[in-house]
């Protein structure tokens, strides 16, 4: 897995999204339902570690595939809103599949 940056990026992006979910549920219990902070204590460090891992693998993939700085910034920003890392990863995967088949590159104007 760690030899292929695209596969590693996919796994980390999905794990980061699930850790966001766990952290959100932990915050729900901490601040409104049970006033118990165990969920935040468990998922906070997990999410923090996966957030850093996401950024590291993003830079690894961006360097390997020679992305422009805008695409890398959009990818980094995608780690902030919950579950957006998976959306960005799927976009990258579709773009890579299109490049492998020789299809013309189509990307949003904001990412060019």
Protein Blocks (a to p, Z undefined) as FASTA:
>chain_A
ZZmmklmmmmmmmmmmmmmmmmmmmmmmmmmmnopaklmmmmmmmmmmmmmmmmmmmmmm
mmmnopafklmmmmmmmmmpghklmmmmmmmmmmmmmmmnopacdddfklZZ
